[in-house]
Amino acid sequence: MESEFQHLSNLEHLLQGQEDDCDDFDEGFCRIAEMSPAEYASFLELRAATTFGQVWSRYRSAMFKIADDYGRGSSDRQKAIRETILQYPNVRLYLGTLIDEQSWRVNTQNDEQLTNTLLLMLAIADFGDDPAAQSIMTNLYHQAKQAGIKIDSLVSSVAINASDTPTGNRGYSTQQFFRTFAPTKGW
């Protein structure tokens, strides 16, 4: 797993330089949940042909491995992972985008394991009660509910070892955010 962390520094630098390339896909990204499988495949093919797409693929792969390690790790290991991610602001920031990108698959594939992995990623990002965390979590929550996944028990399980250090706008910890989460209405 240490090799994944070694790649984070390189990914941090690459993500920082990809803002312009990423902008070309913002509109498509916003429509992912509405895309047919053929449209999504076309979107991925076009994006994969770009430098951003290649960086994103490496990033996604690394973060899924790190989330797997986080889920299997002791509370000390989980804390070390969160602290490492905090050292890389772009890697941390893009976790929200990655979770949003993958959350539609929860509903279309009825994938409880993916739901749990995305919750682990949100715990790793340690956003506290930041409005972005509320939006990401609400979207994931509704996708899981539509798929019939019992997300409340998954959230409770992830909350146990989430950070209890206050962060975010109101000084909530990520653990407190998970424990008190209520989806926003109107989604």
N, CA, C and O of each residue as an XYZ file, in Angstrom:
748
protein
N       0.822     -1.200      0.000
C       0.000      0.000      0.000
C       0.862      1.259      0.000
O       0.443      2.307     -0.491
N       2.055      1.150      0.546
C       2.916      2.334      0.582
C       3.199      2.852     -0.822
O       3.397      4.051     -1.015
N       3.220      1.952     -1.805
C       3.462      2.407     -3.179
C       2.334      3.315     -3.660
O       2.572      4.236     -4.441
N       1.102      3.062     -3.198
C      -0.015      3.940     -3.567
C       0.210      5.341     -3.007
O      -0.076      6.334     -3.676
N       0.721      5.419     -1.787
C       0.977      6.723     -1.186
C       2.119      7.443     -1.897
O       2.106      8.670     -2.002
N       3.101      6.696     -2.383
C       4.194      7.311     -3.128
C       3.681      7.949     -4.411
O       4.209      8.968     -4.857
N       2.657      7.352     -5.002
C       2.080      7.898     -6.233
C       1.256      9.159     -5.964
O       1.009      9.941     -6.882
N       0.832      9.363     -4.725
C      -0.015     10.517     -4.425
C       0.675     11.838     -4.732
O       0.044     12.766     -5.238
N       1.952     11.927     -4.431
C       2.670     13.170     -4.710
C       2.664     13.467     -6.206
O       2.438     14.605     -6.615
N       2.910     12.451     -7.014
C       2.882     12.613     -8.466
C       1.470     12.963     -8.936
O       1.294     13.853     -9.768
N       0.475     12.270     -8.411
C      -0.912     12.555     -8.789
C      -1.320     13.960     -8.368
O      -2.037     14.646     -9.097
N      -0.869     14.389     -7.202
C      -1.174     15.743     -6.726
C      -0.697     16.769     -7.748
O      -1.428     17.693     -8.105
N       0.514     16.597     -8.205
C       1.088     17.517     -9.195
C       0.325     17.442    -10.518
O       0.012     18.473    -11.113
N       0.030     16.238    -10.974
C      -0.682     16.068    -12.248
C      -2.098     16.632    -12.189
O      -2.558     17.261    -13.142
N      -2.788     16.409    -11.074
C      -4.151     16.933    -10.941
C      -4.152     18.455    -10.939
O      -5.050     19.083    -11.499
N      -3.150     19.037    -10.314
C      -3.062     20.492    -10.255
C      -2.933     21.086    -11.651
O      -3.449     22.172    -11.914
N      -2.252     20.385    -12.541
C      -2.040     20.894    -13.885
C      -3.141     20.553    -14.869
O      -3.026     20.876    -16.051
N      -4.203     19.910    -14.415
C      -5.225     19.429    -15.336
C      -6.509     20.248    -15.344
O      -7.484     19.840    -15.974
N      -6.538     21.362    -14.680
C      -7.767     22.156    -14.592
C      -8.368     22.482    -15.953
O      -9.571     22.305    -16.147
N      -7.558     22.957    -16.904
C      -8.085     23.339    -18.219
C      -8.638     22.138    -18.968
O      -9.714     22.218    -19.562
N      -7.914     21.029    -18.947
C      -8.361     19.823    -19.631
C      -9.643     19.297    -18.994
O     -10.538     18.826    -19.695
N      -9.732     19.372    -17.690
C     -10.912     18.905    -16.960
C     -12.142     19.721    -17.323
O     -13.246     19.180    -17.393
N     -11.965     21.015    -17.552
C     -13.102     21.888    -17.865
C     -13.872     21.414    -19.085
O     -15.085     21.607    -19.163
N     -13.187     20.799    -20.036
C     -13.850     20.299    -21.235
C     -14.866     19.209    -20.915
O     -15.767     18.955    -21.714
N     -14.736     18.568    -19.768
C     -15.611     17.454    -19.431
C     -16.595     17.776    -18.315
O     -17.372     16.912    -17.908
N     -16.572     19.008    -17.817
C     -17.485     19.381    -16.741
C     -18.942     19.191    -17.132
O     -19.726     18.656    -16.347
N     -19.318     19.622    -18.335
C     -20.710     19.491    -18.763
C     -21.100     18.020    -18.847
O     -22.169     17.628    -18.378
N     -20.242     17.215    -19.438
C     -20.518     15.784    -19.535
C     -20.581     15.137    -18.172
O     -21.443     14.295    -17.919
N     -19.673     15.524    -17.288
C     -19.662     14.961    -15.943
C     -20.979     15.233    -15.235
O     -21.504     14.360    -14.544
N     -21.514     16.426    -15.401
C     -22.769     16.793    -14.741
C     -23.944     15.960    -15.257
O     -24.965     15.835    -14.580
N     -23.797     15.400    -16.442
C     -24.882     14.622    -17.033
C     -24.722     13.112    -16.857
O     -25.566     12.359    -17.343
N     -23.695     12.651    -16.194
C     -23.428     11.219    -16.096
C     -24.652     10.444    -15.615
O     -24.990      9.410    -16.191
N     -25.306     10.918    -14.592
C     -26.452     10.186    -14.038
C     -27.588     10.039    -15.043
O     -28.404      9.125    -14.921
N     -27.652     10.925    -16.032
C     -28.726     10.886    -17.028
C     -28.334     10.112    -18.283
O     -29.181      9.859    -19.140
N     -27.075      9.737    -18.401
C     -26.585      9.110    -19.629
C     -27.036      7.660    -19.747
O     -27.167      6.943    -18.754
N     -27.268      7.255    -20.978
C     -27.509      5.843    -21.260
C     -26.156      5.135    -21.175
O     -25.115      5.792    -21.194
N     -26.160      3.813    -21.081
C     -24.873      3.106    -21.059
C     -24.000      3.428    -22.278
O     -22.780      3.539    -22.153
N     -24.614      3.576    -23.448
C     -23.844      3.899    -24.661
C     -23.245      5.304    -24.576
O     -22.090      5.513    -24.948
N     -24.034      6.268    -24.085
C     -23.521      7.637    -23.934
C     -22.378      7.672    -22.928
O     -21.374      8.351    -23.145
N     -22.531      6.936    -21.824
C     -21.490      6.912    -20.804
C     -20.215      6.285    -21.363
O     -19.120      6.784    -21.106
N     -20.343      5.200    -22.122
C     -19.176      4.559    -22.731
C     -18.469      5.526    -23.679
O     -17.239      5.581    -23.712
N     -19.244      6.282    -24.446
C     -18.671      7.274    -25.359
C     -17.957      8.377    -24.580
O     -16.859      8.794    -24.949
N     -18.587      8.847    -23.500
C     -17.989      9.873    -22.643
C     -16.650      9.385    -22.093
O     -15.658     10.113    -22.127
N     -16.626      8.143    -21.583
C     -15.390      7.597    -21.030
C     -14.310      7.444    -22.097
O     -13.133      7.701    -21.844
N     -14.721      7.025    -23.287
C     -13.765      6.859    -24.382
C     -13.136      8.197    -24.772
O     -11.922      8.290    -24.956
N     -13.967      9.227    -24.895
C     -13.453     10.558    -25.237
C     -12.540     11.092    -24.141
O     -11.481     11.653    -24.421
N     -12.959     10.915    -22.895
C     -12.157     11.415    -21.781
C     -10.850     10.640    -21.661
O      -9.810     11.229    -21.366
N     -10.888      9.332    -21.883
C      -9.681      8.509    -21.759
C      -8.607      8.905    -22.765
O      -7.422      8.657    -22.544
N      -9.019      9.514    -23.858
C      -8.067      9.932    -24.892
C      -7.334     11.218    -24.522
O      -6.412     11.629    -25.225
N      -7.734     11.849    -23.433
C      -7.098     13.097    -23.008
C      -6.075     12.820    -21.912
O      -6.087     11.762    -21.284
N      -5.206     13.774    -21.700
C      -4.252     13.669    -20.601
C      -5.000     13.593    -19.278
O      -4.645     12.805    -18.401
N      -6.041     14.417    -19.136
C      -6.822     14.376    -17.905
C      -7.406     12.983    -17.682
O      -7.366     12.467    -16.565
N      -7.940     12.381    -18.720
C      -8.534     11.048    -18.601
C      -7.535     10.009    -18.131
O      -7.872      9.125    -17.344
N      -6.314     10.116    -18.609
C      -5.276      9.176    -18.196
C      -4.891      9.401    -16.735
O      -4.704      8.445    -15.982
N      -4.774     10.657    -16.343
C      -4.478     10.977    -14.943
C      -5.634     10.516    -14.058
O      -5.418      9.939    -12.993
N      -6.864     10.775    -14.508
C      -8.046     10.418    -13.725
C      -8.133      8.910    -13.514
O      -8.491      8.455    -12.428
N      -7.814      8.147    -14.529
C      -7.850      6.689    -14.423
C      -6.852      6.200    -13.368
O      -7.174      5.322    -12.567
N      -5.653      6.764    -13.368
C      -4.652      6.403    -12.357
C      -5.115      6.826    -10.968
O      -4.955      6.084     -9.998
N      -5.684      8.013    -10.879
C      -6.180      8.524     -9.600
C      -7.287      7.621     -9.052
O      -7.251      7.218     -7.890
N      -8.269      7.308     -9.898
C      -9.397      6.469     -9.482
C      -8.896      5.117     -8.976
O      -9.331      4.641     -7.927
N      -7.995      4.512     -9.712
C      -7.451      3.215     -9.317
C      -6.737      3.301     -7.965
O      -6.938      2.453     -7.095
N      -5.910      4.321     -7.798
C      -5.183      4.495     -6.529
C      -6.140      4.709     -5.369
O      -5.942      4.143     -4.294
N      -7.167      5.513     -5.568
C      -8.084      5.816     -4.467
C      -8.941      4.604     -4.088
O      -9.263      4.429     -2.913
N      -9.312      3.773     -5.049
C     -10.049      2.554     -4.710
C      -9.171      1.612     -3.890
O      -9.654      0.972     -2.956
N      -7.882      1.522     -4.232
C      -6.964      0.685     -3.451
C      -6.787      1.244     -2.045
O      -6.778      0.494     -1.069
N      -6.647      2.550     -1.946
C      -6.480      3.182     -0.632
C      -7.742      3.004      0.209
O      -7.651      2.736      1.408
N      -8.917      3.150     -0.404
C     -10.176      2.955      0.332
C     -10.295      1.518      0.823
O     -10.788      1.279      1.925
N      -9.849      0.562      0.018
C      -9.871     -0.842      0.431
C      -8.962     -1.046      1.636
O      -9.340     -1.716      2.597
N      -7.764     -0.469      1.585
C      -6.830     -0.551      2.705
C      -7.428      0.112      3.949
O      -7.313     -0.411      5.057
N      -8.059      1.254      3.754
C      -8.692      1.982      4.857
C      -9.772      1.119      5.510
O      -9.842      1.033      6.736
N     -10.604      0.486      4.701
C     -11.692     -0.337      5.229
C     -11.203     -1.546      6.008
O     -11.865     -1.988      6.947
N     -10.056     -2.083      5.629
C      -9.509     -3.258      6.305
C      -8.558     -2.885      7.442
O      -8.184     -3.741      8.244
N      -8.170     -1.624      7.513
C      -7.140     -1.206      8.455
C      -7.634     -1.013      9.881
O      -8.829     -0.870     10.139
N      -6.678     -1.015     10.791
C      -6.965     -0.702     12.194
C      -7.299      0.783     12.298
O      -7.119      1.531     11.337
N      -7.782      1.204     13.454
C      -8.101      2.628     13.613
C      -6.832      3.480     13.469
O      -6.901      4.599     12.960
N      -5.680      2.967     13.909
C      -4.424      3.701     13.732
C      -4.059      3.816     12.256
O      -3.599      4.865     11.806
N      -4.264      2.736     11.506
C      -3.973      2.759     10.069
C      -4.911      3.736      9.365
O      -4.482      4.489      8.490
N      -6.188      3.726      9.743
C      -7.152      4.639      9.138
C      -6.766      6.090      9.402
O      -6.859      6.936      8.512
N      -6.337      6.369     10.615
C      -5.907      7.728     10.948
C      -4.695      8.127     10.107
O      -4.621      9.254      9.617
N      -3.754      7.214      9.941
C      -2.561      7.499      9.132
C      -2.942      7.782      7.677
O      -2.358      8.661      7.043
N      -3.906      7.049      7.154
C      -4.358      7.274      5.775
C      -4.986      8.657      5.652
O      -4.673      9.400      4.722
N      -5.881      9.012      6.597
C      -6.513     10.341      6.550
C      -5.465     11.444      6.620
O      -5.532     12.422      5.875
N      -4.495     11.283      7.521
C      -3.454     12.305      7.670
C      -2.598     12.417      6.412
O      -2.172     13.514      6.051
N      -2.344     11.307      5.748
C      -1.574     11.338      4.503
C      -2.350     12.067      3.416
O      -1.789     12.903      2.709
N      -3.627     11.759      3.277
C      -4.461     12.402      2.254
C      -4.540     13.907      2.492
O      -4.563     14.681      1.535
N      -4.583     14.333      3.751
C      -4.644     15.766      4.063
C      -3.421     16.524      3.544
O      -3.484     17.738      3.350
N      -2.323     15.827      3.323
C      -1.105     16.465      2.815
C      -1.204     16.813      1.331
O      -0.371     17.552      0.807
N      -2.223     16.281      0.658
C      -2.378     16.464     -0.787
C      -3.736     17.089     -1.082
O      -4.703     16.363     -1.310
N      -3.835     18.423     -1.083
C      -5.134     19.086     -1.221
C      -5.901     18.723     -2.491
O      -7.122     18.577     -2.437
N      -5.225     18.574     -3.630
C      -5.940     18.223     -4.860
C      -6.443     16.787     -4.819
O      -7.561     16.504     -5.249
N      -5.615     15.878     -4.300
C      -6.039     14.483     -4.155
C      -7.279     14.426     -3.271
O      -8.234     13.713     -3.579
N      -7.264     15.172     -2.183
C      -8.402     15.205     -1.254
C      -9.630     15.835     -1.913
O     -10.733     15.297     -1.820
N      -9.436     16.966     -2.572
C     -10.545     17.668     -3.207
C     -11.224     16.807     -4.264
O     -12.452     16.759     -4.334
N     -10.432     16.131     -5.085
C     -11.001     15.315     -6.155
C     -11.714     14.065     -5.635
O     -12.430     13.411     -6.393
N     -11.535     13.726     -4.372
C     -12.301     12.607     -3.812
C     -13.796     12.872     -3.921
O     -14.570     11.963     -4.221
N     -14.203     14.109     -3.680
C     -15.622     14.453     -3.816
C     -16.114     14.230     -5.231
O     -17.207     13.701     -5.434
N     -15.316     14.631     -6.212
C     -15.676     14.433     -7.616
C     -15.736     12.948     -7.947
O     -16.642     12.500     -8.650
N     -14.774     12.187     -7.442
C     -14.752     10.746     -7.691
C     -15.985     10.068     -7.094
O     -16.600      9.219     -7.740
N     -16.342     10.436     -5.878
C     -17.522      9.851     -5.236
C     -18.769     10.194     -6.035
O     -19.606      9.326     -6.284
N     -18.900     11.448     -6.436
C     -20.054     11.839     -7.264
C     -20.088     11.062     -8.574
O     -21.146     10.599     -8.999
N     -18.932     10.920     -9.210
C     -18.872     10.210    -10.486
C     -19.301      8.752    -10.337
O     -19.979      8.205    -11.207
N     -18.908      8.141     -9.248
C     -19.185      6.716     -9.067
C     -20.540      6.430     -8.426
O     -21.040      5.310     -8.528
N     -21.141      7.416     -7.770
C     -22.368      7.143     -7.004
C     -23.542      6.731     -7.872
O     -24.409      5.991     -7.407
N     -23.602      7.187     -9.122
C     -24.709      6.769     -9.977
C     -24.668      5.262    -10.221
O     -25.708      4.641    -10.437
N     -23.455      4.663    -10.188
C     -23.325      3.214    -10.374
C     -23.971      2.442     -9.238
O     -24.397      1.302     -9.422
N     -24.044      3.056     -8.067
C     -24.680      2.401     -6.925
C     -26.107      2.020     -7.282
O     -26.549      0.906     -6.998
N     -26.825      2.944     -7.903
C     -28.219      2.709     -8.279
C     -28.321      1.783     -9.484
O     -29.111      0.839     -9.471
N     -27.541      2.038    -10.516
C     -27.674      1.247    -11.742
C     -27.167     -0.181    -11.575
O     -27.620     -1.083    -12.280
N     -26.235     -0.396    -10.655
C     -25.676     -1.734    -10.462
C     -26.096     -2.361     -9.140
O     -25.714     -3.493     -8.841
N     -26.888     -1.627     -8.338
C     -27.339     -2.126     -7.039
C     -26.150     -2.704     -6.263
O     -26.169     -3.863     -5.848
N     -25.130     -1.886     -6.080
C     -23.835     -2.340     -5.580
C     -23.575     -1.846     -4.151
O     -23.153     -0.709     -3.942
N     -23.835     -2.716     -3.179
C     -23.637     -2.357     -1.773
C     -22.157     -2.178     -1.443
O     -21.799     -1.287     -0.674
N     -21.294     -3.018     -2.019
C     -19.858     -2.896     -1.766
C     -19.327     -1.558     -2.278
O     -18.520     -0.913     -1.607
N     -19.772     -1.141     -3.457
C     -19.365      0.161     -3.987
C     -19.855      1.279     -3.072
O     -19.127      2.238     -2.816
N     -21.076      1.157     -2.581
C     -21.614      2.156     -1.647
C     -20.703      2.284     -0.435
O     -20.362      3.393     -0.023
N     -20.310      1.152      0.133
C     -19.434      1.165      1.294
C     -18.081      1.792      0.955
O     -17.548      2.576      1.740
N     -17.529      1.453     -0.202
C     -16.241      2.017     -0.620
C     -16.325      3.533     -0.762
O     -15.410      4.247     -0.353
N     -17.418      4.024     -1.338
C     -17.579      5.473     -1.504
C     -17.741      6.164     -0.154
O     -17.245      7.276      0.031
N     -18.420      5.527      0.786
C     -18.516      6.081      2.140
C     -17.134      6.128      2.795
O     -16.798      7.091      3.484
N     -16.343      5.086      2.576
C     -14.977      5.082      3.107
C     -14.159      6.223      2.513
O     -13.378      6.865      3.215
N     -14.342      6.474      1.215
C     -13.635      7.593      0.579
C     -14.043      8.924      1.207
O     -13.208      9.807      1.404
N     -15.320      9.061      1.517
C     -15.786     10.294      2.153
C     -15.171     10.433      3.547
O     -14.832     11.537      3.972
N     -15.030      9.317      4.254
C     -14.373      9.348      5.562
C     -12.898      9.712      5.413
O     -12.356     10.468      6.220
N     -12.254      9.177      4.387
C     -10.842      9.484      4.134
C     -10.661     10.972      3.845
O      -9.709     11.589      4.324
N     -11.574     11.548      3.059
C     -11.476     12.970      2.701
C     -11.607     13.866      3.924
O     -11.063     14.970      3.948
N     -12.327     13.394      4.943
C     -12.453     14.105      6.218
C     -12.899     15.554      6.022
O     -12.257     16.485      6.507
N     -14.015     15.727      5.299
C     -14.561     17.056      5.033
C     -15.373     17.617      6.197
O     -15.788     18.775      6.145
N     -15.608     16.837      7.237
C     -16.471     17.307      8.320
C     -17.871     17.532      7.790
O     -18.404     16.697      7.059
N     -18.473     18.660      8.153
C     -19.844     18.957      7.695
C     -19.842     19.997      6.576
O     -20.826     20.716      6.399
N     -18.767     20.082      5.833
C     -18.672     21.008      4.709
C     -19.885     20.832      3.789
O     -20.349     19.708      3.599
N     -20.406     21.925      3.215
C     -21.560     21.800      2.310
C     -21.322     20.817      1.163
O     -22.255     20.146      0.720
N     -20.094     20.728      0.684
C     -19.800     19.759     -0.376
C     -20.031     18.335      0.126
O     -20.558     17.496     -0.605
N     -19.641     18.063      1.365
C     -19.861     16.729      1.936
C     -21.350     16.434      2.038
O     -21.781     15.315      1.760
N     -22.134     17.426      2.432
C     -23.589     17.249      2.527
C     -24.170     16.914      1.155
O     -24.999     16.012      1.038
N     -23.744     17.626      0.129
C     -24.243     17.392     -1.227
C     -23.836     16.011     -1.738
O     -24.663     15.276     -2.278
N     -22.568     15.663     -1.567
C     -22.061     14.363     -2.009
C     -22.788     13.239     -1.289
O     -23.217     12.267     -1.910
N     -22.924     13.377      0.023
C     -23.558     12.335      0.826
C     -25.038     12.206      0.484
O     -25.562     11.094      0.423
N     -25.713     13.322      0.263
C     -27.135     13.281     -0.094
C     -27.328     12.551     -1.417
O     -28.226     11.719     -1.543
N     -26.494     12.859     -2.397
C     -26.587     12.189     -3.689
C     -26.360     10.684     -3.536
O     -27.133      9.881     -4.057
N     -25.309     10.310     -2.830
C     -25.009      8.900     -2.609
C     -26.141      8.218     -1.849
O     -26.538      7.101     -2.182
N     -26.651      8.891     -0.837
C     -27.739      8.346     -0.018
C     -28.963      8.034     -0.883
O     -29.545      6.954     -0.783
N     -29.342      8.980     -1.723
C     -30.528      8.778     -2.563
C     -30.297      7.699     -3.624
O     -31.203      6.922     -3.926
N     -29.103      7.650     -4.182
C     -28.799      6.587     -5.150
C     -28.917      5.215     -4.482
O     -29.482      4.284     -5.056
N     -28.385      5.101     -3.276
C     -28.443      3.827     -2.553
C     -29.881      3.463     -2.184
O     -30.290      2.311     -2.331
N     -30.639      4.437     -1.709
C     -32.039      4.173     -1.348
C     -32.828      3.698     -2.565
O     -33.622      2.762     -2.463
N     -32.613      4.341     -3.719
C     -33.314      3.932     -4.940
C     -32.945      2.509     -5.341
O     -33.758      1.800     -5.934
N     -31.736      2.092     -5.023
C     -31.285      0.738     -5.352
C     -31.718     -0.282     -4.304
O     -31.496     -1.480     -4.474
N     -32.334      0.190     -3.221
C     -32.762     -0.717     -2.160
C     -31.641     -1.126     -1.219
O     -31.764     -2.119     -0.502
N     -30.560     -0.379     -1.216
C     -29.422     -0.667     -0.341
C     -29.682     -0.043      1.027
O     -30.136      1.098      1.119
N     -29.396     -0.784      2.070
C     -29.590     -0.290      3.439
C     -28.370      0.543      3.836
O     -27.486      0.085      4.559
N     -28.355      1.760      3.347
C     -27.191      2.631      3.514
C     -27.019      3.104      4.955
O     -25.895      3.375      5.378
N     -28.102      3.209      5.712
C     -27.987      3.711      7.087
C     -27.044      2.848      7.924
O     -26.259      3.377      8.711
N     -27.114      1.531      7.764
C     -26.225      0.656      8.528
C     -24.776      0.796      8.046
O     -23.844      0.696      8.844
N     -24.589      1.028      6.748
C     -23.237      1.249      6.228
C     -22.656      2.550      6.776
O     -21.487      2.601      7.158
N     -23.474      3.601      6.812
C     -23.030      4.892      7.348
C     -22.631      4.733      8.815
O     -21.596      5.247      9.237
N     -23.447      4.028      9.586
C     -23.138      3.809     11.007
C     -21.820      3.069     11.175
O     -21.024      3.396     12.055
N     -21.594      2.076     10.335
C     -20.365      1.296     10.405
C     -19.137      2.153     10.086
O     -18.121      2.061     10.775
N     -19.226      2.979      9.053
C     -18.105      3.845      8.669
C     -17.875      4.924      9.731
O     -16.734      5.313      9.980
N     -18.946      5.403     10.352
C     -18.838      6.476     11.349
C     -18.009      6.072     12.561
O     -17.359      6.915     13.178
N     -18.029      4.798     12.902
C     -17.339      4.332     14.105
C     -15.876      4.755     14.122
O     -15.380      5.219     15.148
N     -15.181      4.602     12.999
C     -13.755      4.931     12.953
C     -13.441      6.195     12.174
O     -12.273      6.478     11.906
N     -14.463      6.965     11.806
C     -14.216      8.233     11.114
C     -13.547      9.211     12.079
O     -13.616      9.047     13.297
N     -12.911     10.215     11.523
C     -12.202     11.196     12.339
C     -13.151     11.908     13.299
O     -14.260     12.293     12.928
N     -12.694     12.075     14.541
C     -13.486     12.828     15.514
C     -12.895     14.219     15.746
O     -13.254     14.901     16.707
N     -11.988     14.634     14.862
C     -11.386     15.966     14.935
C     -12.306     16.970     14.251
O     -12.658     16.779     13.087
N     -12.704     18.039     14.947
C     -13.603     19.030     14.338
C     -12.992     19.680     13.099
O     -11.847     20.130     13.118
N     -13.775     19.721     12.023
C     -13.399     20.383     10.778
C     -14.665     20.994     10.199
O     -15.713     20.979     10.845
N     -14.581     21.524      9.006
C     -15.780     22.022      8.332
C     -16.249     23.356      8.863
O     -15.620     23.958      9.732
N     -17.359     23.803      8.327
C     -17.889     25.137      8.619
C     -18.300     25.337     10.069
O     -18.041     26.393     10.646
N     -18.937     24.338     10.661
C     -19.450     24.505     12.022
C     -18.588     23.800     13.057
O     -18.964     23.697     14.225
N     -17.437     23.319     12.624
C     -16.560     22.633     13.558
C     -17.009     21.220     13.880
O     -16.649     20.680     14.926
N     -17.792     20.612     12.994
C     -18.209     19.223     13.181
C     -17.081     18.305     12.737
O     -16.327     18.638     11.823
N     -16.969     17.179     13.367
C     -16.048     16.158     12.885
C     -16.754     15.338     11.808
O     -17.979     15.365     11.691
N     -15.968     14.617     11.034
C     -16.557     13.729     10.031
C     -17.384     12.655     10.723
O     -18.436     12.260     10.221
N     -16.916     12.183     11.866
C     -17.674     11.193     12.629
C     -19.042     11.750     13.026
O     -20.059     11.074     12.868
N     -19.067     12.965     13.533
C     -20.321     13.611     13.925
C     -21.213     13.834     12.700
O     -22.430     13.667     12.777
N     -20.607     14.209     11.574
C     -21.364     14.392     10.338
C     -22.077     13.098      9.953
O     -23.273     13.108      9.661
N     -21.342     11.986      9.953
C     -21.966     10.708      9.604
C     -23.078     10.342     10.589
O     -24.138      9.867     10.182
N     -22.841     10.560     11.865
C     -23.829     10.163     12.882
C     -25.090     11.014     12.852
O     -26.163     10.537     13.223
N     -24.980     12.256     12.419
C     -26.148     13.151     12.418
C     -26.666     13.433     11.018
O     -27.559     14.264     10.850
N     -26.124     12.761     10.012
C     -26.499     13.042      8.626
C     -27.994     12.855      8.392
O     -28.593     11.858      8.795
N     -28.565     13.841      7.733
C     -29.947     13.761      7.247
C     -29.922     14.303      5.827
O     -29.451     15.419      5.604
N     -30.420     13.534      4.859
C     -30.352     14.003      3.470
C     -31.154     15.274      3.265
O     -32.214     15.465      3.861
N     -30.627     16.143      2.408
C     -31.377     17.347      2.072
C     -32.538     16.957      1.177
O     -32.471     15.974      0.440
N     -33.576     17.722      1.250
C     -34.796     17.427      0.484
C     -34.683     17.972     -0.930
O     -33.847     18.831     -1.211
N     -35.522     17.470     -1.807
C     -35.629     18.015     -3.146
C     -34.703     17.403     -4.169
O     -34.569     17.936     -5.270
N     -34.057     16.291     -3.836
C     -33.154     15.667     -4.812
C     -33.897     14.662     -5.629
O     -33.313     14.028     -6.507
